[in-house]
Amino acid sequence: MSLLSHLINLNVPTEKIIAEYIWIGGSSGMDLRSKARTLPGPVDDPSKLPTWNYDGSSTNQALGEDSEVILYPQAIYKDPFRRGNNILVMCDSRTPKGEPIPSNTRHNAAKIFTHSDVVAEEPWFGIEQEYTLLQKDVNWPLGWPIGGYPRPQGPYYCGTGADKAFGRDIVDAHYKACLYAGINISGVNGEVMPGQWEFQVGPCVGISAGDQVWVARYILEVNVCFMDNIYWDLVY
């Protein structure tokens, strides 16, 4: 084991924990951002977490002359990377006055989902997320011949075998990490194109469906970052 691997897996003998604050950036919901802070001890309720700030001019969410944006913790998940009592914190973004910034669509959604009529209905949601694994250095789908094309659609959907299911180790690592985090990931499958996969989150009640999908995306992005020369992109 390398020194770096040893330190990443180091068991820190302290009551202090690391909280990774996660939020959606300003690129039309296409980017995730995060920053970590040390807290004095375990926390299991987002209302007990402190707000935090960031430079919104660097995320396309504020002007340079008035760039402070405040993070409001909304949901907590176990951190599958640091483990222990460390946590992932899904946040929404607001102005210093507490008003939602334009890209904060969660704020209005929360108003709807907390309305007494909606709460009484207990709405359930299940969300699918398709994505494609790409070879970073050549920007080409995993499992495709470089600069070429795979065999026609047919054998890849829910396929098995090394010549049909490309990147299964990444998919399985993501699946287990989501379960560890407490995300209600309900399944995964290969899709119709080599390197294309799907996961499902749900059933979830109300706004938690959106929170869980975004944290699942975060886990996928960080998980893939540990893999050499691979990254992922959304499929719509």
Residue, then its C-alpha position, 0 to 999 in steps of 0.5 A: m500500500s502506498l503512503l497516499s493510500h495509507l493516509i486516505n484510509l487513516n483512522v483519525p482518533t478524534e471526535k471531530i468529523i469532516a462535513e462535505y458541503i455539496w451544492i449545485g453550481g450555476s451552469s444550468g444545473m450541470d455542475l456540482r460543487s463542494k467544500a469540506r469543514t471540520l465539526p466538533g462532533p457527529v451531527d445527524d440533523p441538518s438543522k444543527l449544522p452551521t450555514w457556510n459561505y462561498d464565492g459565487s462569482s467563481t461558480n457563475q452564481a454572483l457578481g464579482e463586486d457582491s460575490e458572497v453566497i450562503l449555503y444552507p444545509q438541507a440533508i445529511y448522508k454518510d460519507p462513503f469515502r471518508r467513512g466513520n462519522n463523516i458526512l455529506v451535506m446537500c445544501d441550497s444556496r441563498t443570498p446573505k439576506g437569506e433569499p434564494i439565488p436564481s439557480n436555487t430551484r429547491h427553495n420553491a420546491a420545498k415550499i410545495f412539498t411542505h404544504s399541508d395538502v401535499v404532505a397529506e398525499e405523501p407523494w412518492f417519486g422514482i427517478e432514473q439517471e442515465y450516464t455514459l462513461l468516457q475515456k478521458d484522454v480521448n473523449w470517447p465512450l468506454g468500450w468503443p474502438i478509439g475513433g470508431y464505432p461498436r457493433p449495432q445496438g442489441p447485446y449491450y442492454c442489461g448485457t453481461g460479459a467483458d465484451k458487453a458491460f464496460g465499466r461494471d467495476i465503477v458501476d458496482a462501486h457507485y452502487k455500494a457507495c450509495l447504499y452506504a450513504g443511505i441513498n435509496i438506490s433501487g437498481v442499476n443496469g447497462e443501457v443500449m450503448p457500450g459504456q452507457w449505464e443507468f441507476q434508479v433512486g426511489p421510491c422517495v417521499g417528496i423533495s428527498a428524491g431530488d436530494q438523493v439523486w444529486v448526492a448520488r451524482y456527486i458520489l458517482e463523480v467522486n468515485v469516477c475521479f479515483m479511476d484513471n482516465i475515465y469520466w462520466d457524462l449525463v444522458y438526457 
